[in-house]
């Protein structure tokens, strides 16, 4: 009987960093959900309803969702280079 080949070791943090389609799906979903929440808050304001703290919280939450989606899409972690003062 032959031995099964060993699976390569992959760090859990590195697994999703290289997956462009995973970032597009999850980041796009967050941006679209932020747009949906914002649209729901705007719909209340366009009907002439009073601007309450709940509406302000919805708009703020929508902005946070969209910003989180953009961060997932751009993946800024690890892209900045550390400057070493000794080499300059």
CNS distance restraints for C-alpha pairs under 8 A (distance, minus, plus):
assign (resid  10 and name CA) (resid  14 and name CA) 6.97 0.50 0.50
assign (resid  10 and name CA) (resid  15 and name CA) 6.65 0.50 0.50
assign (resid  11 and name CA) (resid  15 and name CA) 6.43 0.50 0.50
assign (resid  12 and name CA) (resid  16 and name CA) 7.83 0.50 0.50
assign (resid  13 and name CA) (resid  17 and name CA) 7.24 0.50 0.50
assign (resid  14 and name CA) (resid  18 and name CA) 7.18 0.50 0.50
assign (resid  15 and name CA) (resid  19 and name CA) 7.52 0.50 0.50
assign (resid  16 and name CA) (resid  22 and name CA) 7.17 0.50 0.50
assign (resid  16 and name CA) (resid  23 and name CA) 7.89 0.50 0.50
assign (resid  17 and name CA) (resid  75 and name CA) 7.80 0.50 0.50
assign (resid  19 and name CA) (resid  23 and name CA) 6.55 0.50 0.50
assign (resid  20 and name CA) (resid  24 and name CA) 6.22 0.50 0.50
assign (resid  21 and name CA) (resid  25 and name CA) 6.11 0.50 0.50
assign (resid  22 and name CA) (resid  26 and name CA) 6.11 0.50 0.50
assign (resid  23 and name CA) (resid  27 and name CA) 5.58 0.50 0.50
assign (resid  23 and name CA) (resid  28 and name CA) 7.90 0.50 0.50
assign (resid  23 and name CA) (resid  72 and name CA) 6.06 0.50 0.50
assign (resid  23 and name CA) (resid  73 and name CA) 5.52 0.50 0.50
assign (resid  24 and name CA) (resid  28 and name CA) 5.55 0.50 0.50
assign (resid  24 and name CA) (resid  73 and name CA) 5.98 0.50 0.50
assign (resid  25 and name CA) (resid  29 and name CA) 5.96 0.50 0.50
assign (resid  26 and name CA) (resid  30 and name CA) 6.28 0.50 0.50
assign (resid  26 and name CA) (resid  69 and name CA) 7.29 0.50 0.50
assign (resid  26 and name CA) (resid  72 and name CA) 7.40 0.50 0.50
assign (resid  27 and name CA) (resid  31 and name CA) 6.25 0.50 0.50
assign (resid  27 and name CA) (resid  68 and name CA) 7.50 0.50 0.50
assign (resid  27 and name CA) (resid  69 and name CA) 4.09 0.50 0.50
assign (resid  27 and name CA) (resid  70 and name CA) 6.28 0.50 0.50
assign (resid  27 and name CA) (resid  71 and name CA) 7.62 0.50 0.50
assign (resid  27 and name CA) (resid  72 and name CA) 5.14 0.50 0.50
assign (resid  27 and name CA) (resid  73 and name CA) 5.16 0.50 0.50
assign (resid  28 and name CA) (resid  32 and name CA) 6.06 0.50 0.50
assign (resid  28 and name CA) (resid  69 and name CA) 6.30 0.50 0.50
assign (resid  28 and name CA) (resid  73 and name CA) 7.52 0.50 0.50
assign (resid  29 and name CA) (resid  33 and name CA) 6.02 0.50 0.50
assign (resid  29 and name CA) (resid  69 and name CA) 7.33 0.50 0.50
assign (resid  30 and name CA) (resid  34 and name CA) 6.14 0.50 0.50
assign (resid  30 and name CA) (resid  65 and name CA) 5.72 0.50 0.50
assign (resid  30 and name CA) (resid  66 and name CA) 6.01 0.50 0.50
assign (resid  30 and name CA) (resid  68 and name CA) 6.97 0.50 0.50
assign (resid  30 and name CA) (resid  69 and name CA) 4.73 0.50 0.50
assign (resid  31 and name CA) (resid  35 and name CA) 6.31 0.50 0.50
assign (resid  31 and name CA) (resid  65 and name CA) 6.29 0.50 0.50
assign (resid  31 and name CA) (resid  66 and name CA) 4.27 0.50 0.50
assign (resid  31 and name CA) (resid  67 and name CA) 7.45 0.50 0.50
assign (resid  31 and name CA) (resid  68 and name CA) 7.71 0.50 0.50
assign (resid  31 and name CA) (resid  69 and name CA) 5.02 0.50 0.50
assign (resid  31 and name CA) (resid  70 and name CA) 7.05 0.50 0.50
assign (resid  32 and name CA) (resid  36 and name CA) 6.20 0.50 0.50
assign (resid  32 and name CA) (resid  66 and name CA) 7.45 0.50 0.50
assign (resid  33 and name CA) (resid  37 and name CA) 6.24 0.50 0.50
assign (resid  33 and name CA) (resid  62 and name CA) 7.57 0.50 0.50
assign (resid  33 and name CA) (resid  65 and name CA) 7.06 0.50 0.50
assign (resid  33 and name CA) (resid  66 and name CA) 7.60 0.50 0.50
assign (resid  34 and name CA) (resid  38 and name CA) 6.11 0.50 0.50
assign (resid  34 and name CA) (resid  61 and name CA) 7.48 0.50 0.50
assign (resid  34 and name CA) (resid  62 and name CA) 4.20 0.50 0.50
assign (resid  34 and name CA) (resid  63 and name CA) 6.41 0.50 0.50
assign (resid  34 and name CA) (resid  64 and name CA) 7.52 0.50 0.50
assign (resid  34 and name CA) (resid  65 and name CA) 4.93 0.50 0.50
assign (resid  34 and name CA) (resid  66 and name CA) 5.00 0.50 0.50
assign (resid  35 and name CA) (resid  39 and name CA) 6.02 0.50 0.50
assign (resid  35 and name CA) (resid  62 and name CA) 6.58 0.50 0.50
assign (resid  35 and name CA) (resid  66 and name CA) 7.28 0.50 0.50
assign (resid  36 and name CA) (resid  40 and name CA) 6.24 0.50 0.50
assign (resid  36 and name CA) (resid  62 and name CA) 7.86 0.50 0.50
assign (resid  37 and name CA) (resid  41 and name CA) 6.40 0.50 0.50
assign (resid  37 and name CA) (resid  58 and name CA) 6.57 0.50 0.50
assign (resid  37 and name CA) (resid  59 and name CA) 7.22 0.50 0.50
assign (resid  37 and name CA) (resid  61 and name CA) 7.78 0.50 0.50
assign (resid  37 and name CA) (resid  62 and name CA) 5.46 0.50 0.50
assign (resid  38 and name CA) (resid  42 and name CA) 6.17 0.50 0.50
assign (resid  38 and name CA) (resid  58 and name CA) 6.74 0.50 0.50
assign (resid  38 and name CA) (resid  59 and name CA) 5.41 0.50 0.50
assign (resid  38 and name CA) (resid  62 and name CA) 5.34 0.50 0.50
assign (resid  38 and name CA) (resid  63 and name CA) 7.79 0.50 0.50
assign (resid  39 and name CA) (resid  43 and name CA) 6.03 0.50 0.50
assign (resid  40 and name CA) (resid  44 and name CA) 6.68 0.50 0.50
assign (resid  41 and name CA) (resid  45 and name CA) 6.63 0.50 0.50
assign (resid  41 and name CA) (resid  55 and name CA) 5.67 0.50 0.50
assign (resid  41 and name CA) (resid  58 and name CA) 6.16 0.50 0.50
assign (resid  41 and name CA) (resid  59 and name CA) 6.42 0.50 0.50
assign (resid  42 and name CA) (resid  46 and name CA) 6.03 0.50 0.50
assign (resid  43 and name CA) (resid  47 and name CA) 6.38 0.50 0.50
assign (resid  44 and name CA) (resid  48 and name CA) 7.03 0.50 0.50
assign (resid  44 and name CA) (resid  49 and name CA) 5.78 0.50 0.50
assign (resid  45 and name CA) (resid  49 and name CA) 5.26 0.50 0.50
assign (resid  45 and name CA) (resid  50 and name CA) 6.78 0.50 0.50
assign (resid  45 and name CA) (resid  51 and name CA) 6.53 0.50 0.50
assign (resid  51 and name CA) (resid  55 and name CA) 6.04 0.50 0.50
assign (resid  51 and name CA) (resid  56 and name CA) 7.22 0.50 0.50
assign (resid  52 and name CA) (resid  56 and name CA) 6.49 0.50 0.50
assign (resid  53 and name CA) (resid  57 and name CA) 6.04 0.50 0.50
assign (resid  54 and name CA) (resid  58 and name CA) 6.17 0.50 0.50
assign (resid  55 and name CA) (resid  59 and name CA) 6.32 0.50 0.50
assign (resid  56 and name CA) (resid  60 and name CA) 6.18 0.50 0.50
assign (resid  57 and name CA) (resid  61 and name CA) 5.99 0.50 0.50
assign (resid  58 and name CA) (resid  62 and name CA) 6.05 0.50 0.50
assign (resid  59 and name CA) (resid  63 and name CA) 6.26 0.50 0.50
assign (resid  60 and name CA) (resid  64 and name CA) 6.30 0.50 0.50
assign (resid  61 and name CA) (resid  65 and name CA) 6.20 0.50 0.50
assign (resid  62 and name CA) (resid  66 and name CA) 6.23 0.50 0.50
assign (resid  63 and name CA) (resid  67 and name CA) 6.09 0.50 0.50
assign (resid  64 and name CA) (resid  68 and name CA) 6.07 0.50 0.50
assign (resid  65 and name CA) (resid  69 and name CA) 6.19 0.50 0.50
assign (resid  66 and name CA) (resid  70 and name CA) 6.29 0.50 0.50
assign (resid  67 and name CA) (resid  71 and name CA) 6.27 0.50 0.50
assign (resid  68 and name CA) (resid  72 and name CA) 6.28 0.50 0.50
assign (resid  69 and name CA) (resid  73 and name CA) 6.20 0.50 0.50
assign (resid  70 and name CA) (resid  74 and name CA) 6.10 0.50 0.50
assign (resid  71 and name CA) (resid  75 and name CA) 5.81 0.50 0.50
assign (resid  71 and name CA) (resid  76 and name CA) 6.96 0.50 0.50
assign (resid  75 and name CA) (resid  79 and name CA) 7.96 0.50 0.50
assign (resid  76 and name CA) (resid  80 and name CA) 7.50 0.50 0.50
assign (resid  84 and name CA) (resid  88 and name CA) 7.25 0.50 0.50
